[in-house]
């Protein structure tokens, strides 16, 4: 799928239309250097990339928020987008010359009832549903993982983590299981089972935490030995009890009392288990809440700006990390609290049953106490009842262990089965990587005279992709060249294996690259591969010897900004 056209309009009319073409597409800042202030890069050239990303599923906040300090908003742009009801329309075609299939997306920046998120004429307000429908249309798949947004994350490199990393292009908190699904999808493998794998891993973590709590009261082997000892004691006292002769009514009352005590023991143990679950949820929530960061980011803004200059490779801004971290914690809190109401209801029911049984226990005890029998018999009954209660408690704890072990076995068996299916495709995966490297090494050699390689690394959590870096830690400009080589190679790889993919590559901040490599990318690679290479760039950063006018799709300046405000 190629980008065909991006239109910006509002309630007053059309603001701007940008037409894309095959090969190199330049968005040029024409501002003269001497007229620029501290940065001069505020005309909207990177915003074009972010508008495309917005149409394809991002929340669009980076269009008016500072990329490092989220509390710094461009109120003029934000108010313009909201108050004038700006609508962005993006059209994608499967072929720019003879299109047989198109995808048209229309979105605005409003919320709730006024939200517009239209896909081929249908307004889909739910973001997850929108993501899935886009995936069906463009990638011809209904797998839950990876998401559409994750799949195209390497195609729109406008944020620090995507500009600095070749394959680790998702947020800093992404787990190995999610990356495995993404990497295998990129290689053209079916990832149907990966959503189940992620859920199983989460369930396994919960069960492991539950067993840690159980271990505080004893391992399963200890409980088994305790039950054996208690059974022997019960048998001993049952034999002593049998040596006494009483009438049937009295014996029946004794048996009822034993049954009531046993039921009380089981209910008390179940109450303790549920209470343990409740406490675990409360503790987990409190622990998560403590993890929330409430630092005043303004106080460290100056420090972070200095650090960014000293360490250009900083990938995620502090504020961005804080916001994502806190949002992630909120989601975790919601998740662990789901069973809380049900636990409280069960605790309430058990409390009622315990109260009723306690009342019956008192009645039976009073009746038995009023009867004539020896003190020895009374002592035997008390010991016997205490052992029955202990046995009930131990058996209930054993049941929790057995159930938890069964759950872990079920989870591990399923995970082993899924991982086995994935591992069985290792030869296929390695073959796909060999095909990819055929293009990757060729392009990297053309850029730097060095051959970079993609390889896999397996661990217990899944597959990882590694780019071999011969030099160790490359310069910023060279790293950007490696990323470009990877993205161009992927287009050629996807074409060879005949998989559905998007043909556009959008890169920001290539100015740090050496002129020789920049020229190779702009003129040779971008126009020789079946793709669109879309690049925002300042005019005076383009090598003087390059004739680039034919590749310019949009010119912007201080006097002609993207939104014309």
VEXRO-984539 format. One record per residue: x, y negated, z of N, C-alpha, C in turn. Coordinates in steps of 0.001 Angstrom, whole numbers, plus 500000, padded with zeros to 6 digits. Atoms other than C-alpha are relative to their C-alpha. Example, Ala and Ser with C-alpha at 12.3 -4.5 7.8 and 13.67 -1.06 7.14 Angstrom:
# VEXRO-984539
500890501190500000512300504500507800500900498800500000 499180501190499940513670501060507140499230498910500730 
This chain:
# VEXRO-984539
500834501199500000500000500000500000500876498740500000 499282501275500108501268496548498979499140498871500561 500716501217499637500341493157500409499671499244498717 500423500722501201498343491302497771499824498505500273 500356501413499796497100488079499332499640499743501454 500358500459498658496802486208502622499354498627499873 500727501269500087494224483447502928499704499469501393 500307500681498734493877480931505764498891498995499711 501107500937500187490551479096506002499326499737501334 500791500285498812488320477484508587498646499452499580 501367500439500311484855475973508806499963498793499072 499957501149500913486032472991506757500440500397498585 499591499562501332487315475072503843501315500772500019 498768499234500137490371476881502526501206499112500321 498796500734499619493714475796504014501176500389499116 498850499556500788496200477938502142499794501451499567 499983498623500490496465481095500021501432500359499615 498645499525500305499711483069499810499874501290499203 500038498807500841500106485571496989501348500697500051 498781499206499920502635488348497406500249500719498675 499656499275501218504471490155494632500994501099500340 499054498922499786506686493180494214501414499434500066 498622500457499882510339492830495176500170498960501080 499669501020499007511722489829497027498926498923500069 500963501068499732509239487388498594500610499070501051 499367500938499069510782484292500186498996498960500489 500760501088499380509024481946502595501053499005500471 498847500886499836511342478965502554499637498730500760 500091501270499279511713476134505029500880499004499247 499280500971500831512669473165502827500509498811500804 499596501142499183513362470838505740501494499727499852 498588500375500150516604468948505219500655500007501373 499294499805498732519170469693507932500072498732500836 499800501235499227519746466074508933498719499502500645 501272500440499442516026465604509576499522500896501143 500462499049498992515787468565511952500355499532501404 499737500336498599515591468155515675500852501116500603 499186498976499333516873470784518121500013501315499250 500031498738500741515704473767516063499495499782498585 500538500255501331513603472545513177499187501141499442 500672498831500555512086475980512751498568500114500505 501382499992499513508517475046513622498999499711498889 500890500323501123506984474777510174499005501123499731 500972498912500131505265478185510326500438501162499131 499591498910500902507404480503508194499923501370500681 500133498733499280507599483227510859498537500302500300 501425499819499722503920482669511552499313500802498902 500589499213501096503128484155508135500088501488500335 499823498601499615504569487471509341499038500367501125 500856499711498841502584487210512546498517499986499628 501384499964500485499351486481510679499699501338499338 500168498662500586499852489689508683499865501024501118 500034499088498861500553491515511945498670499886500742 501297500241499353497416489945513461498889500727499251 501027499322500799495284491238510606500094501517500136 499793498558499918496794494699511057499937500540501427 500288499456498675495994494930514753500601499327501210 499442500656498807498068492644516988498975499016500560 500968500930499393496315490266519399500181498567499501 499801501316500598497790487241517597500484498926500952 499598501021499029498920485492520789501361499398499675 498665500529500320502488485147519505499958498935498913 500150501067500996501130482755516865500034498628500682 500014501293499301500678480039519497500720500042501351 499252499903498751502701481338522467501488500077499725 498557499872500100506420481007523020500376501471500122 499657498578500027508063484351522269500726500462501254 499268499622498791510120484264525480499224499658501263 500706500441498798508043482309527987498526499815499655 501377499924500470504415483239527496499109498888500546 500844501063499457503094480482529710500128498711499185 499821501177500851504398477981527169499206500194498708 500854499879501169501619477629524631500043498732499166 500172501133500896501373475415521609498504499700499982 501430500272499827498035473937522627499365499430498734 500540500571501248497671472102519311499585501113499048 500298498877500896497857475322517282498856500836500553 501043499177499398495726477294519739498630499342499870 501271500720500103493013474628519804499518499956498547 500362500026501424493114474391516000499404501344499566 500477498669500392492664478158515584498618500282500561 501282499717499334489761478259518041498900499028499562 501057501003500194487904475010517548499555499877498548 500395500100501417487993475001513735499620501363499428 500439498643500384487136478737513646500792500537498804 499122499520501071490115479754511535499762501496499754 500152498603500420489636483006509607501185500361499102 498885499510500809492572484986508203499508501205499196 500392498883500863491911487281505243501248500599499367 498858499291500581494456489884504192499495501080499065 500368498955500964494163492033501088501225500854499697 498962499056500380496232495146500449499505500827498812 500332499181501174496285497047497120500970501173499905 499091498857500168497673500473496353500942499808498812 499143500320501141499119499039493118499737498544499634 500193501429500273499730495368492359499589499724498557 500338500208501418499362495779488598498654500614499633 501244499300500330496538498303488344499398500606501263 500531499499498717494844498559491756498763500880499819 501169499117500006492449501466492234499408500109501398 500442499943498614492121501072495988500467498741500721 499661501227499267492009497948498147499486500078501436 500437500150498609491746497174501846499953498510500282 500165501435499721490380493755502836499644499826501479 500158500229498563490680492571506442499724498519500233 500294501384499619489103489411507885499920499923501521 499996500136498541489792488258511447500017498534500401 499874501331499408489313485180513576500599500128501397 499328500012498689490698484183516980499012499822501145 501031500160498982487396483989518847499743501330500712 500234498807499189486110486451521443498514500304500126 501333499540499654483039488406522447499060499944498792 500994500013501072479969487667520308500472499328498727 499517500723501179481905485369517987501214500664499352 498810499323500528484732487835517372499738500581498623 500068499434501345485318488702513717501219500902499807 498932499036500278487343491826512949499452500955498940 500712499359501099486127492949509575500952500840499154 499218499094500838487439495910507584499122500463498845 500790499692501201486135496220504023498512499723500205 501376500447499854482991494332504955499302500422501272 500619499539498757482268496100508260500715499379501192 499415500638498823482793494172511488500182501041501103 499682498991498987484555496544513921500657499285501180 499487500810498891484964494734517253500888500783500957 499178499185499113486465497647519171501388500196499385 498639499972500553490251497485518748500491501406499690 499564498626500241490837501240519055499340500579498748 500718499522501183488185502007516463500556499343498737 499420500730501130489629499326514175501341500617499597 498695499391500249493103500856514522499842501347499300 500206498671500577491792504351513723499477499914498571 500551500149501356489796503181510687501072499522499021 498879500438500843492858501364509320500915501181499664 499127498836500190494871504544509781499383500963498983 500678499131500963492262506557507878500141499454498575 499975500612501326492239504078504993501403499989499386 498660500223500552495980503526504628500874501257500069 499140498821499861497633506705505937499260501318499796 500824498812500313494758509101505164500106501071501090 499918499059498884494871510697508609499115499526501139 500832500326498838492688510868511716500674500413501307 499306499635498755495354511927514229499939498831500969 500101501066498998495059510015517495501337499317500253 498675500557499756498793509568517963500931500382498867 499851501376499528500698507653516849498850499113499509 501006500957500450498417504626516497500482499317498716 499640500735501217498335502592513291501016498912500319 499096501093499605500014499704515113501418500514500246 498678499419499767502859501995516198500671500397498686 499436499517501269503317503440512710500653498863499222 499483501104500825503830500036511067500904499056500788 499197500897499162505874498576513930501350499661499374 498701500276500636509108498869511888499840499181498721 500205500735501246507520497178508868499873498496500206 500131501434499691506960493839510601500947499699501156 498965500234498977510138492895512442500076498498500290 500072501420499658509297489558514017500289499736501469 499745500154498565509920490208517737501369500583500336 498613499668499667513208490730519568500304501488499998 499690498570499933512925494454520217500041500629498614 500027499450501358512111495146516562501120499430499140 498878500597500718514874492817515368501339500577500454 498738499520499440517488494417517610500142501521499946 499960498538500003516546498123517441499615500545498633 500301499404501304516512500345514374498740500862500076 501155499093499910514040503030515510499179499800501278 500739500212498747513076502107519107499282498648499937 500647501265500328510629499467517934498738499736500829 501166500218499152507877499877520534500432499309501287 499660500747498788507706498194523942500938500801500897 498940499419499174510299498889526612499510501126500902 500531498995499094507964501140528611499475501242499277 500494498862500777507173503596525814500729501282500398 499419498737499563507719507213526866500467500831498802 499418499140501028509618509886524962498924500710499194 501060499270500695506400511767524133499352499144498917 500589500896500996504990508718522343500946499787498831 499017500178501067508205508133520423500107501258499136 499917498760500769508303511806519422498882500052498959 501130499999500933504831511516517860500263499033498849 499727501004501030505885508363516013501085500475499037 498877499581500832509192509762514754499610501154499071 500410498874500836507654513019513533499012499567498926 500926500524501014504881511102511778500784499303498887 499162500663501008507492508929510044500647501023499066 499344498967500808509124512155508842499004500842499211 501010499321500801505832513346507372499454501266500613 500520498813499327504876515954510001498635499716500610 501308500118499371501400516601511355500181499817501505 499850500282498566501068515150514872498677500163500745 501301499771499369497600516475515768500098500260501496 499917499541498611498797517937519057500615498979500950 499238500912499136500664514887520359499140499216500979 500866500672499036497703513165521954499751500928501184 500176499019498936497039516372523899501273500120500835 498732499892499284500739516550524796500173498847500977 499875501153499107500726513031526250499083500127501208 500947499823498898497614513795528320500468501087500960 499498498909499162499141517055529555501172499548500866 498852500505499236502337515295530626499522499147501170 500561500820498922500281512784532642499355500883501075 500649499091499054498249515624534202501042500752500821 498925499285499302501449517486535087500631499107501078 499439500938499025502832514395536832499095499883501222 500950500093498883499666514109538937500042501261500860 499986498742499262499779517807539869501295500154500796 498715499956499285503472517579540810499944499136501253 500132500896498835502683514638543101499103500618501077 500909499341499063499825516606544660500731501098500769 499262498934499328502146519530545414501022499458501003 499094500617499027504583517192547114499282499765501326 500795500196498785501794516364549551499724501335500688 500273498681499426500949520053550020501229500559500732 498766499472499416504584520862550791500247499462501414 499825500562498657504448518599553824499364500890501060 500672499105499058502117521170555433500459501442499843 499456498653500134504099524188554260499912500548498598 499985499341501305505067526132551166499011501164499990 500953498901500140502776528878549830500508501270500700 499446498792499377505126531654551028499853499959501522 500165500156498554505005530270554583498541500229500388 501434499844499715501196530093554484499601501473499939 500299498566500114501023533738553325500460500751501250 499491499342498797503172534824556257499170499626501232 500840500431498875501058532774558675498661500734499988 501272499279500112497879534435557368500162501447500468 499732498624499564499430537873557886500048500076501515 499893500013498537500274536985561481498636499785500648 501320500300499445496807535532562155499080501209499866 500831498803500197495107538639560689500321501076501040 499619499002498993497094540854563018499467499615501382 500524500479498724496059538686565970498482500191500081 501456499820500032492400538770564922499644501464500224 500249498562499838492538542563564666500203500408501461 499694499695498598494076542737568127498862499567500917 501068500522499144491360540551569708498646500621499663 501228499305500373488579542283567754499923501339500744 499970498726499275489649545570569347499699499780501487 500297500317498609489589543961572794498520499663500189 501411500393499937486182542473572096499092501222499902 500827498807500213484827545859570963499895500863501247 500025499196498772485606547332574385498901499555500963 501106500487499176482786545204575875498674500414499357 501317499616500509479115546326575551498961498964500443 501036501002499709476351543669575303498767500317499151 501216499763500793472794543590574018500126499353498619 499910500410501407472128542983570309499775498495499821 500278501427500143470672539473570758501227499170500354 498797500721499581473734538282572626501106500150498951 498983499747501021476001539914570042499717499167498742 500386500804501188474032538166567265500358498536500176 499659501387499728474510534802568943501513499776499897 498535500081500089478233535509569243500439499934498531 499640499958501431478418536369565547499631498693499295 500403501284500590476474533232564630501004498908500350 499045501016499558478856531120566678501323500140499219 498769499781500774481829532727564922499850499491498568 500251500455501382480249532039561530500001498478499920 500053501474499984479568528425562483501412499434500118 498627500488499822483157527963563654500820500191498726 499275499753501253484477529521560446499600498979498935 500477501004500960482287527231558341500553498622500328 499435501283499589483437524252560388501470499899499614 498574499997500348487035525248559826500199499732498505 499876500178501459486561525490556056499630498587499579 500417501365500346484685522214555889501035498975500460 498978500926499495487316520491558030501216499984499091 498851499914500915490036521760555729499697499306498682 500389500664501246488115520613552660499956498486500200 500014501429499678487563517260554362501425499444499991 498597500436499954491321517032554990500585499905498588 499481500017501380492079517901551367499499498776499238 500565501160500698489693515282550009500551498697500570 499440501188499374490966512780552523501433499769499543 498636500088500503494489513575551347499993499407498587 500146500552501350493381512909547769499694498500500061 500382501411499856491783509653548892501206499158500418 498822500732499531494903508580550769501055499884498911 499030500011501101497062509528547792499644498917498984 500454501032500943494945507300545539500258498614500583 499803501304499350495043504442548060501480499638500037 498558500254499947498804504809548530500552499678498618 499530500238501371499376505031544785499604498607499532 500464501330500386497273501912544267500835498921500695 499200500985499250499143500045547017501421499919499462 498641499976500560502496501167545620500050499277498663 500040500659501315501479500039542146499831498494500147 500223501431499779500204496718543454501288499318500453 498731500566499551503562496201545185500977499807498862 499098500082501148505274496771541864499709498801499117 500335501178500798503465493794540375500983498883500276 499033501093499872505744490894539730499267498667500018 500644501310499885504629487462540900501017498866499973 498933501007500053507833485581540168499544498808499166 500288501196500774507434482009539012501030499906498876 499074499905501126508926482309535554500640498658499665 499441501312500324509450478566535245501332499781500706 498768500199499228512140478726537927501201500650499351 498858499295500608514239481136535872500105499734498499 499994500272501439513489479716532429501367499519499527 498706500540500393516732477716532267501070501079500036 499032498907499880518749480703533491499868500983498850 500223499026501073517154482998530916500454499436498650 499557500616501261517807480512528097501516500060499887 498539499903500022521465480412529085500441501432499735 499650498589500201521570484211529260499780500416498562 500284499654501392520009484451525800501116499534499077 498897500491500819522835482341524413501262500840500205 498812499203499698525483484401526183499853501441499537 500252498612500404523834487727525352498912499997498928 501002500100501075522102487395521967499178501266499833 500694498730500213521105491058522076498867500245500995 501135499835499093518582490472524874498752500253499168 501062499563500904515580492291523428498618499551500436 501328500319499506512628491470525664500106498836500969 499954501135499106511961488158527336499529500405501387 500386499687498627511554488126531105498488499903500165 501445500187499855508014486749530932499221501079499261 500660498954500784507055489229528232500019501316500771 499861498768499219508360492067530391499070499977501209 500857500141498823506528490748533470498539500221499631 501404499891500385503209490416531655499638501420499607 500295498632500433503406493822530046500022500942501197 499872499159498808504559495414533299498748499908500873 501184500184499167501645493921535254498748500564499344 501155499455500721499116494859532567500019501519500053 499866498543499946500455498412532548499592500520501373 500364499598498636500078498606536327498487499937500189 501461500115499893496465497374536095499308501196499355 500576498838500685495700500156533613500201501265500816 499731498822499171497347502735535866499068500029501215 500885500088498836495309501501538848498591500437499617 501337499600500470492080501846536849499913501510499819 500007498565500293493058505349535839499947500829501280 499945499176498785493909506660539322498763499786500873 501181500268499187490766505065540794498739500672499464 501188499441500641488421506949538446499268501017500884 500642498961499197487795509872540829499694499533501421 500170500508498635487681507660543956498536500032500463 501407499973499547483838507204544078499492501418500254 500442498612499845483292510951543643500554500604501288 499385499502498756485712511736546490499265499441501221 500713500618498874483954509269548803498634500641500214 501319499370499911480580510846548006500107501399500607 499806498657499458481898514347548752500360499947501483 499648500168498586483445513162552024498757499694500839 501242500340499304480069511739552987499134501243500202 500795498765499916478297515037552224500592500964501026 499343499080499070480859517088554160499821499537501438 500185500552498649480581514757557152498617500351500538 501367499634499590476801515389557257499932501478500381 500020498566499712477325519156557109500738500318501294 499227499779498773479975519046559831499190499588501231 500820500468498877477661517007562105498909501019500332 501070499017499797474882519559561585500544501281500637 499403498786499453477178522519562281500490499786501435 499560500306498626478616520816565394498817500104500968 501205499934499174475079520486566734499618501453500267 500338498578499846474403524184566080501025500712500885 498937499412499184477756525084567661499745499744501478 500281500341498593476797523255570870498839500846500542 501162499221499571473429525045571008500393501445500308 499594498612499814474982528474570590500941500146501191 499050499942498889477775527707573043499281499907501336 500769500137498755475262526611575686499269501298500334 500718498735499780473251529826575203500945501077500526 499033498970499603476335532002575479500555499721501386 499458500372498682477648530068578455499029500371501113 501018499683498991474363530694580271499847501507500208 500119498545499902474667534435579720501030500549500986 499118499375499023476315536836582115501007500894499283 498931499145500523479607538171580868501296499582500662 498777500210499221483093538349582217500832498847499477 499069501057500408485690535582582143500989500515498971 499077499411500982487953537957580261499412499961498592 500663500002501306485414538244577470499960498584499425 500027501402500428485083534463577353501366499584499439 498643500322500450488836534142577029500302500643498652 499784499293501277488898536746574252499282499278498869 500780500700501028486165534911572332500664498689499575 499351501275500330487960531593572598501232500212499133 498806499705500793491183533104571304499615500456498593 500439499481501294489342534948568563499479498882499101 500543501123500777487472531819567489501103499069499498 498910500887500427490653529772567420500791500618498856 499288499341501105492335532394565224499164500016498717 500869500071501189489303532482562912500068498615499351 499902501365500520489463528702562604501337499788499287 498676500135500608493178528844561915500069500756498680 500008499212501235492644531590559340499249499264498893 500774500749501005489973529527557583500800498838499439 499181501128500437492285526531557475501146500456499088 498872499488500797495224528586556183499534500509498636 500509499483501274493115530311553533499609498871499060 500370501135500839491820526957552323501258499338499430 498742500580500486495369525567552108500636500893498947 499487499066501005496405528716550270499250499848498683 500827500182501200493523528161547857500446498767499220 499531501211500667494767524641547135501303500266499248 498734499671500651498235525990546416499779500851498746 500249499098501138496932528762544159499377499236498839 500657500789501049494667526358542278500986499063499315 499016500931500561497466523840541859501030500739499146 499041499209500786499909526529540696499382500473498689 500706499590501228497303527805538229499902498835499028 500077501198500863496844524250536952501341499723499330 498669500248500565500582523799536517500377501046498964 499718498942500987500867527155534751499247499740498700 500801500314501194498020526197532406500623498838499220 499398501176500639499632522801531720501312500375499323 498689499635500559503116524258531223499869500951498818 500220499075501125501796527042528993499587499237498746 500441500794501151500039524510526787501144499152499454 498857500813500435503090522234526720501033500862499277 499046499089500654505316525215525893499509500382498609 500570499632501298502948526191523098500149498866498993 499876501163500891502906522663521659501447499778499608 498571500207500283506677522293521991500556501105499115 499558498881500838507166525723520468499599499770498546 500460500304501369505080524688517461500887498935499364 499145501069500522507173521542517110501398500533499701 498646499458500174510470523393517596500086500958498822 499993499058501120509450525972515012500157499280498662 499872500796501223509506523143512478501350499300499902 498713500692499956513072522166513276500722500018498655 499346499929501317514426523397509936499371499007499033 500727500935500859511741521386508185500381498553500347 499631501345499536512579518311510319501400499643499517 498619500268500425516296518623509564500081499781498491 500028500190501461515529518940505850499506498608499651 500530501344500248513482515742505967501055498937500323 498958500962499620516310513935507748501126500000498963 498990499925501063518757515174505103499573499183498788 500529500798501125516518513668502420500120498511500311 499919501403499609516341510392504349501439499498499936 498596500420499966520113510260504851500602499841498614 499525500146501381520640510643501116499889498536499574 500209501405500349519243507117500748500671499064501015 499470500848498934520372505715504104501515499803499849 498542500105500140524061506503503570500381499198498753 499701500711501256523969505171500005499831498495500172 500272501430499829522420501828500984500976499378501005 499071500545499006524599501351504091501411499899499419 498690500050500670527670502136501976500084498796499059 500027501146500916526613499522499461500133498687500770 499957501230499206526230496943502221501347499797500699 498831500159499138529268497660504383501160500943499678 498947499030500295531303500410502755500094501074501058 500057498990498948530282502653505670498706500782499865 501175499150500150527837505539505798499387500299501360 500713499748498764525327505544508641499098501215499828 500783498767500043523412508691509520498894499994501053 501094499770499057520094509470511130500077501459500443 499992498623499501519990512564513357498995500123501132 500953499768498909517775514167515978500734500386501264 499489499582498693518344514732519645498812500547500775 501110499365499302516151517167521585500280500102501491 499934499728498569515460517306525287498675500605500420 501208499319499544512726518805527455498728499209499697 501178500822500272510410515902526655499680499900498519 500299500024501426510756516104522878501141499493499146 499031500460500984512519514837519798500270498505500143 499606501401500055514423511584519608500776499802498705 499223500312501201515937509881516566501174499110500379 498774500727499691519494508593516713500654499554498701 499210500493501128521346506388514224501448499962500444 498589499948499652525057507168514322500642498673499660 499388501313500148526930503947514851501513500171500090 498574499708500055530526504452513751500808498980500778 499219501065499368531697501099515099499748499870501488 500326500156498581530080501415518481498973498915500196 500928501095499760528550498000519053500171498950498907 499809500906501120528091496073515782499611498570500338 500384501400499839527770492310515465498524499855499665 501425500235500251524293490775515290499685500080498512 500237499995501447524570490212511534500074501392499417 499841498642500518525776493753510883498842500894500441 501140499211499510522992495243513041498766499739499147 501144500326500844520425493410510947500129500679498641 499771499293501256522030494908507843499684501478500129 500326498596499752521737498391509377498487500215500007 501461499898499929518063497783510100499398499903498607 500495500149501369517462496583506535500263501265499191 499651498765500715519273499656505172499042501124500390 500932498979499519517058501908507317498626499812499362 501345500261500514513844500222506171499904500225498493 499996499745501444514779500289502477500080501506499728 499851498554500190515856503934502772498694500725500282 501259499332499661512528504820504376499003499918498836 500894500130501152510599503478501365500329501077498963 499586499015500991512624505703499024499730501427500486 500269498690499402512325508672501393498516500344499904 501444499754500004508535508323501689499494500272498589 500387499752501392508209508152497920500394501407499555 499533498685500433510271511304497419499145501124500570 500788498909499410508235513415499845498505499801499751 501380500251500435505008511891498442499036499883501187 500899500242498875503503510686501714499418498592499903 500614501328499989501189507741502279500813499079500903 499206500952499226503062504662503471499679498588499532 500169501392500428503080500866503298501303499553499351 498827500359500811505446499330500729500644498684500407 499432501299499645506114496054502507500947500105501190 499033500140498904509072495195504746500078498515500314 499970501404499601508968491936506702501062499815501084 498905500230499056512132490714508422500115498512500307 499724501380499603512793487552510379501472499906500415 498665500304499452516143485952511301501133500793499348 498853499379500674518509487316508659501145499005499800 499005501044500233520503484073508784501393500361500516 498701499651499423523253485661510897500821500955499136 499312499034500854524160488084508126500989499290499079 498996500557500911527252487502505996499397499812498610 500555500328501322526546485971502571500051501175499034 499875498882500941527801489050500708498886501024500194 501052499020499719525410491432502453498613499403499760 501290500647500221522571488903502334499682499970498509 500204500020501450523026488567498578499633501384499480 500294498629500424523050492358498146498567500380500332 501361499676499577519821492693500102498970499237499175 500997500840500651518012489784498478499868500292498509 500059499878501456518912490374494862500000501457499528 499893498624500491519917494026494433498951500927500602 500855498995499353518033496084497011498519499650499907 501418500381499946514781494138497342499311500122498656 500613499974501327514212494125493598500234501307499240 499761498727500669515398497651492792499214501143500622 500781498984499283513228499556495266498524499640499895 501436500220500166509458499969494971499396499475501306 500441500563498730508709497622497836499818498497499868 500030501454499851508047494084498946500889499667501203 499146500445498903510791492476501026499660498542500260 500539501326499694509246489449502709500854499378501088 498991500598499118511689487093504350499758498510500203 500021501430499707511186483734506094501447499531500173 498607500437499925514395481731505717500098498494499777 499749501432500192515743478185505919500786499824498709 499402500198501320516772476828502508501525499953500067 498552500172500000520302475857503525500753501215500565 499355498751499559520960479381504914500131500992498848 499922499114501159520585480942501477501309499724499267 498745500209500735523909481500499668499781499105498782 500185501022501042524359478576497257499987500591498595 499887499453501347525197480828494298498762500791499568 501182499214500352521842482632494445498907499126499394 501147500672500620519074481549492092498745500644500560 501089499349499259516079482160494309498610499434499705 501295500646500217513306479938492960498914500964499544 500995499073500532511592482799491142499432500939501081 500443499093498943511269484707494415499230499292501107 500678500766498949509721481917496491498482500128499833 501470499914500035506063482583497362499367498883500826 500535501073499181505708479728499851501125499068500424 499061501010499520507548476485500564499344499218501125 500498500751498863507111474808503924501033498964500407 499080501037499516508623471716505527499338499272501159 500557500796498914508141469257508346498779499214499533 501121500770500556505753467405506039498912500880499400 500988499071500551503938470509504809500066501308500772 499971498822499146503478472992507647498902500981499603 500883498916500438501618476273507332498521499669500157 501418500298499760498338475143508897499610498585499574 500231501369500483498712471607507457499468499093501102 500384500895498894498326469985510881501268499477500649 
